[in-house]
């Protein structure tokens, strides 16, 4: 839910729903307040009209008029009482003046009053005036009917707010799904592009909205980038491919010349060095062509489901004699939960062999190398851990670049600087992630996380 809420469409729709509900609540609240205020004014007006009417009577005429008025009060909402100046009841249903009622002709709110039929504990309004014969006349109106109307209005307002919130939440949930689904499709396409599939493009729905416009711009940029990279790779591959033939001829000439010389001939040592350098140069061009082949993503047709443990056992058996020859420990650790992975067995063996060869090369005599497979949140992860000199933090983002060789030795470091580039190319072909870090006891820790469901 937190991931979905972080999307801009969800937040904008959620904010709109909140503002809509808040505005609806304010509108309905104002309506309730105005209606309630109107009903209170109506009750007070009714009391004042009665007071003005009966102020014109006095004596027995007043008593008779008040008694007659009760017959027309069909709902029994009104009650009256005539009191002496000392507050003693003289006539009417009221037995006492409610609370601290002022005899000023203005209605006041009261919570209870006493009738001859019994006490009344309910909200109401009371009004007191002085009659022409010096007595006190009090009217009380029960607010029951008006309260019932207020309750009906309040219930209607609450239902209105509830029925506003429910469609608002439903609309928020429905409206945010389409943009979120499109963003997820764009994210999936972007992951495939990051994995190395530069022919992939962001999906365009056909609606000329802002997401389609952005996708079209990115797609145009990707087409240009792919074109430039294809041109650069084409030039490099052509150079590497074209140079292999003259280098092969050069080596053949050198070899024939070397064969024609005696072992004690001083020129033989120079020719041996020239042959070694030619072989190294041809191997370097071969590695470049190998990387180019892997980055072209031409080998996915050979992908099958592989058992990670079985692959590591074969690799361990292959390199164990070399480790024993260098007096090193090569340990194998396989988590039974490591599971299977999806890929090309030959290429994965080559990538892991490169990592293991580097570990054997840089780990000192009597050193320790661990080859292991573990379960990483439901995905197999293969680790190669050694206790050699390790990889400096500043080099960990550079070691996968072509011809990069770490260490202060620069060109003195053995190798072509292409081994980890081949590992990165194979991982990219599979959609795997290669990471470098520090081993717990010092040394290098390289891992391949084998999560590539999108490539199946």
Steps between C-alpha positions, in 0.01 A plus 500: 500500500788739578648450152165572335442810715840642397383534139408857400163394356402331828602800705326751271181295491520445875550874556204574271283256698605659829426851371170387351391332824618799707313747280187281502519474879533878533210556261275251678609637839404853398163371379442327835596811694273723291202264531553457875532875545182553299304252714622667820394838364162352410450366854599833656272688262209276595555570871524875444181502292313323779639741758398804295156355446422421861651822638177671383289297745479531876314347788256219433504569126869415491440173686221401263701589188798296619283197576337525158843517331595157633215343301662618176844367596452164331860381561518611864816696431403806705436549871427814701483613857378810683699590812494766766793734534625272775504210252198314637299309232156648446375327183616282214685165469836647609574460871815714513690758301780307317850581624611862501255611236502875440166675447623711212297352214799314349515125459764306692614136476397276790585138577201402721180628657218377724139438393205390706520169314864455599850631436628539140872437440542608140647800320264788427467875494317721751381862494370714784306828499307711752124528442292820527364394842851452646527124474779300330416305186742223391489300177705185438540327166643150489766456231421135439352545152768746399769270639352214301518712186861588583578132553348411164705772333817388683443137399448611142825700513693206646362270232589758239861519624523120517361459149748764386797324659415155367475600130804720549711210629362270230577757233850554641568126491367459145652814347850441639521144367540587133787753543664268753474206260659705222784606730558134593517410129752780445699380800510144364617624159764718666636203695540306178684797348728519806564127463647578157210462259539832320243397240230523767273806496268657753133412439277767344125465555391710202338769716678835453538559874810612688620145571485410130684821410774421752524139377528619139781739590688226689445253212646748252799546728542122533492458123777756463706345779458153350603630160815667639595198709447269205726720288772513766479126569499430129821697453669331797384153396609561142844610615535198729373264232711648219817497706470132584594394144824705473590402856451135414722541195760687706506223755535238227798685352660538841442135579654384172798723560534370856487139385783565258734620776716296735428510871833669574437772241472837679211598272288209632432670836385818326268303271355311800417834663343625177290182477384542862399863442318401178311229687404746773382752241291238320351387831407858579323546167329164552372616842369824346309306235371268773359794698343643186336164430359484854372858492312432177259275699516225238528210749172503691359216294724264700356602838378213717419447866819419690569370849732749670652236729582264216669778301716596798599139573627462145691828525648403838618163369660671198702754702576299814825349360627848408424627851677202658801561276523855641442368854165685527170397653210493255180446700157426357184607686157433351177606667230237433256789453711662227270351236533530125587777257419573137791535258761359265707239683814549290498879540432488874782250544728739311397799715549312829828359373624856441406600854658190649818540290539856629451382858760223460741744338479775762467282811839431660641155574309319776216742437130416511240526223130428552268414213142496619138514391238652733136601490464879480131582561382218278771550235825302465818696568848370424794638701875474448677613819875507559742639757731669251576873475140583406369768265536869597162676534589753230559216249178303557303691238788488250606134506233402245627749242707371211879508551472622859759346729493608862791559731779749496692292260297611201631316197718276715193315620469173314211436261318706242242660726221318313415210734249688714369676188408155367338417836297824482398428140383146589311631805341773287394242243322308777366808676707414811673747730871487582618664821842544658568562867717418800517152649428482877860405583659721234531427131265517204138392487345477154143380459254437218134536593309280257166685474385530138135397484435767238724321250304174491 
